[in-house]
Amino acid sequence: MPIPSLASVLSELDVQFQEALTALSAIDNLPALDVFKSLYLGKKSPLSTAMRHLGSLPPEEKPSVGQKLNDLKSSLQEAIQNQLKIIKETMAQRMIEADTTDASLPPRGSRKGSFHPIHQTQSQIMACLSRLGFSVKEGPDIETEFYNFEALHIPANHSARDMHDTFYLHSGLLLRTHTSPVQIRTMQQQAPPIKIMVPGKVYRCDSDATHSPCFHQIEGLVVDKGIRFSDLKGVLIAFLEDLLGQEVKIRFRPSYFPFTEPSTEIDVSCFKCHGSGCGLCKQTGWIEVLGAGLVNRHVLRASGYDPETVTGFAFGIGVDRMAMLQFGIPDIRLLYENDSRFLRQF
Ligand code: FA5
């Protein structure tokens, strides 16, 4: 078979180069451009094959052929770069054309977060009490029967335990049913005078429009020489008027707590019916918001205090009920559903 002349090989490469340029100009996407690159510049391409055979040429032909092959290669690389630019510009143009966003529309604006209504009410109650000189104490959510009941003068089998539908855990532990155990923990730790508030979650197996299985209380405890029931009344009226406004009606109703004597429950006028009676206030016109009383002398004595020397008062505020009153929320369960359409209103 006759060996093709160098001139015919080079002219064949020229023809292939022209064909490649024509094919390249028709490519309109990146994967096809990659295939083209490996076909014309890859190891098995005619150009690379010709370069590998350079060594077998007579020395006098090598420079001109080498120069020719290099020129072809750089021209092809340059043409590929140009085509790449064209493809990218076309793709960007297509995306702009497909985009239906109206950049002239005004921005939607960002939505600001806010504190949960329970948190807002709790902060306001704490701010009121802080202005009256109370400092903050905390206690554990998991309590012993001793602190939750016995030390508060509620022994086992006492009927008052039925008032607290308790979530019992194992080995004498329970989820605290009120914040009152922190009264005992504080009195055991420090000598009078005491003036503390205790915010925290409490738990009871109870659920309806005004009762939640997990709710919030703020306990108050004041112990000092000469504390009387009138001090309790003064503090609670000042605090309730500060929180709910001067026009709110407040009622002290005789009640019973084993750890206070005398005891009272405080009701405020129903925000929904303003006292005329409705489903929320069970037709009474009043909503109970807190329990209170003078600290029972047995509790003072069991905590190491002398009831002949010091007396005290305590109260336990239902924060969730207060939030309902403040914001006009008709069902306590709304506070725990985390529905953003509801929460966005506060
Ligand atoms: C107590 O928990 C007493 N420890 C309060 C107390 C403290 C009395 C210090 C005397 C001295 P009571 O069970 O009534 O009391 O609850 C206090 C308040 O918590 C109620 O007035 C009510 O506002 C709120 N509350 C009670 N149970 C629930 C519940 N399941 N869901 C929401 N709020 C509740």
Boltz pocket constraint, residues with backbone or C-beta under 6 A from the ligand:
constraints:
  - pocket:
      binder: B
      contacts: [[A, 163], [A, 177], [A, 178], [A, 179], [A, 180], [A, 204], [A, 206], [A, 210], [A, 211], [A, 212], [A, 213], [A, 214], [A, 215], [A, 216], [A, 217], [A, 219], [A, 220], [A, 257], [A, 260], [A, 264], [A, 266], [A, 288], [A, 289], [A, 290], [A, 291], [A, 292], [A, 293], [A, 314], [A, 315], [A, 316], [A, 317], [A, 318], [A, 319], [A, 320], [A, 321], [A, 332]]
      max_distance: 6.0
